[in-house]
Amino acid sequence: MPIVVVPSSPEWPAAFERVAAALRAALADLPGAAVEHVGSTAVPGLAAKPILDVDVIVPADDVPAALRALEGVGYVHRGDLGLAGREALDAPDDDPARHVYVCAAGTLHVRNHLAVRDVLRRRPDLRDEYGAVKRALAADPSMDIDRYLAGKSAVLQRVLAESDLTPDELAHVLAVNDPA
């Protein structure tokens, strides 16, 4: 399946808000839950795959309850997909297309997502560089998701250098995204 990267859409924030409102309603019994728009669609002006990334962030002890609450409204739990502290869910519909994850608060996964989003929102130069890399990778018809992730790693390391992640955490993020 080809990697599709499209120009930034002004519709993405509103689509996220619709999803977030439904998620917050489902999680009403978990007062510590936060719903965050992460990934490229969360950065105005950034080219992205047209799929929202949503992190539901809860205290670690609340992960099972959050999963049950979301399963109760039609989400399907897929497991951690190899990333501890992050539980993937399939949405009950594709309106909008989205990836939803329940994440334990404070984990490197959450801190990485929030750091990338926040740095790219405040640094248009890095946002534009990252977008150009993504478009170039997606232009290769033979591109697969693993090569796509690895191909973005160098610019993401420059983005994350602007965050509070430690050198060991940066190395871990790089190893996850570019295991070669």
N, C-alpha and C positions, 0 to 999 in steps of 0.2 A: 504494500500500500504506500503510495507516495506521501511525502511530507508536504503539507500545504501550509504556507505562510501568507497571510493577507495583510493589507494595510490596517492600521488601527481603526477601530470603529467607535463612533460616539455612542453606539447602542450598548456597548459592553457594561458600562457602569450601571445603567438601569436594569439590564438583565441580571447582573449580580445582585442588585437590591431586591429584585423579586425572589430570587433563590434564597438569599439571606433571610428575608422575612419569613419564608416557609420553614427554613431550618431553625430559626430562632423560636418560632411557634412550637415546633416539634421538641425543642430542647428547653421548653419553659420551666421544667422541673429541675433544671441544672443551672442555678444562678451563676456559676463560674464559667459558663460556656461563652466563648467569643467566636464570631464567624468573620473570617478575614478573606478578602479578595487578594489572591497572590498570583504569581505567574505573569506572563507578558500582557495578558488582557487587562491587568490591573494598573498598567503604566500608560497614561495618555501619550499618544504619538508613537508607540512602539508597535512595529509589525509583530504579528503573532499567529500561531495556529488558532483557528476560530473556536476554541474550546476554553471555557472559563475554568480556572483552578481555584478551588475553595478549600481552605483549611478551617475545620471546626476544632478549636483549641480548648481543651478542658484539662483540669488537674488529672494526673495519671490515674488516681483512684476512680475517677468518673468516666474513664474510657468505656468500660463495659456498659454502663448506663446510657451513655451517649449513643453507642452502637444500637442498643435495644430501642431507644427512642426513634432513631432514624429508620431502623428496620420496620418499626411500627407505622411509618408513613410511606413505605414502599421501597426504600433503599435496600440494596443487597450487599452484604458484607463480603469482601473478596480476600480478606486477610491483609497482612502487612506487605506482601509482594517483595519481601526481602529487605525492607527498611524498618528496623525496629523503632517503635514509638509512633508509627504512622499506619493507620488502618484505612485501606481503600474501600470505597463503596461505589457500586453502580447506581446511577440515578434511576428513578422510576419512569422517566421520560427524557426526551432530547430537546426540550424547550425551556432553556437553551441547552446546547451541548455543554457538558461540564464533567470535571473530575472533582469528586468530593472526598476528602480525607478527614478522619478523626485523628487528631494529634495530641499527644501528651504535652502539656505546657512546658516550655523551657528546653525542649529537646533541640539538638543541633538541626534537625530537619526543619522545625518551625523557625528557628532563628535564621537559618539560611534563607528560607522563602521570604521572610519579612525583610531581611537585610537587602537581598537582591531588589525587591520591589522598591524599598525606600531609597536606596542609592540611585536606581534608575530614574525615579521620579524627580530627584533633585539634581541629577547630572545629565543634561541633554546630550552632552558629547558622548558619554558612555552608552546612553540609550540608543543614540544613532549608530554608534559602532556595533553594538550588539544586534540591532535590527539588520544592519548590512550583512553581518556574518550569518544570521538566520536565513535571510533571503538567498544568499549565495549557496548555502548548504541545501536549501529546499529546491533550488533550481536544478540540482543534479537528479535526474529521473531514477537513478539507481540507489538513491539515499535511503538508508533504513534508520530506524529510531536510535539504535545504539551508536552508529556513526554520527548521527545528527547531534546527540548529546555530547559525544566526545569532541566534535568539531566546535562546539560552543564553549568548551572548558576554559580555553586560554582567556577569552574576553570575560567570562564569568569570574575567573580568578582576579582579574583587574578590578571588576566591580566589587567583589567581596573584600579586596584589600582596603576599600573605603569604609568597611564595617568594623564592628568590634570582635569579629571572630579571631581566635588565636591562630598562630601558624599551624599548630597541630590540627585544629578544626578545618582550616583551609585545605590542608593536605588530605584530610578525610573526605571532604566534599569533592575534591579533584579525583580521588580514587574511586568514589562511587560513580561519578559521571564519565570518567575516562579510565577504566580499569587497565588499559594497555599501558 
